[in-house]
Amino acid sequence: MPERYEYVPHHLLRRRVRDIASGAEGLLMAVISENVSDSLAHEHWMELAYIRGASGREFTTAVENVEPAYDEPQTDRRRREKRSA
């Protein structure tokens, strides 16, 4: 059986991050490239970020949705400027 995942290095591992899709924050525990296909014939790989929230439970999001969490809330304008840089 072929591997269905592999770990990917990320500069924010073990740091506090925010999922921009949900606004939830936590520690980035891992980034994993996973084969999310339900078919053996056609592989579909995605990079998923595993974030451990304050409750201790981990949730996943697309790695593109991960940004560093800051103590102060950021405005939408500042987020857009940061992404375009």
C-alpha positions in Angstrom: 0.0 0.0 0.0 1.5 3.4 -1.0 2.1 6.1 1.6 -0.9 8.4 2.1 0.9 11.2 3.9 4.2 12.8 4.5 5.4 15.5 7.0 6.2 18.9 5.5 8.6 21.4 7.3 6.9 24.8 8.1 8.4 27.9 9.7 5.5 28.3 12.2 5.7 24.8 13.7 5.2 24.9 17.5 4.2 28.5 17.3 0.8 30.2 18.0 -1.2 30.5 14.8 -4.6 31.6 13.6 -6.8 29.8 11.1 -8.1 32.7 9.0 -11.0 30.6 7.8 -12.5 30.1 11.3 -10.6 32.6 13.4 -9.6 29.8 15.8 -6.1 30.0 17.3 -3.7 27.4 18.7 -0.3 25.8 18.3 0.7 24.5 14.9 1.6 20.9 15.6 2.3 19.6 12.1 1.9 20.2 8.4 1.2 17.0 6.5 0.8 16.5 2.8 -2.0 13.9 2.6 -3.6 11.9 -0.1 -7.2 12.8 0.4 -8.5 10.9 -2.6 -11.1 8.2 -2.1 -9.8 6.4 -5.2 -6.7 4.4 -5.7 -6.6 5.3 -9.4 -6.5 9.1 -9.0 -4.4 10.6 -6.1 -5.3 14.0 -4.8 -2.7 15.5 -2.4 -3.3 18.4 0.0 -1.2 20.1 2.6 -3.1 20.2 5.8 -2.1 22.1 9.0 -2.9 20.4 12.3 -3.5 23.0 15.0 -4.0 22.2 18.7 -6.6 24.6 20.2 -6.8 25.7 23.8 -9.0 22.7 24.7 -6.3 20.3 23.7 -8.2 19.1 20.6 -6.6 19.4 17.2 -8.3 20.6 14.1 -7.2 20.8 10.5 -7.2 23.5 7.9 -5.6 24.2 4.6 -2.0 25.3 5.2 -2.8 28.5 3.2 -5.2 29.5 5.9 -2.5 29.6 8.6 -1.0 32.9 9.8 0.9 33.9 13.0 -1.4 34.8 15.9 -0.7 38.2 17.4 -1.7 39.5 20.8 -3.7 42.3 19.2 -6.4 41.6 16.7 -5.5 42.6 13.2 -7.8 44.6 10.9 -8.8 43.1 7.5 -6.7 45.7 5.7 -3.5 44.7 7.6 -4.2 41.0 6.8 -4.6 41.8 3.1 -1.3 43.8 3.1 0.5 41.0 4.8 -0.7 38.4 2.3 0.2 40.5 -0.7 3.8 41.2 0.5 
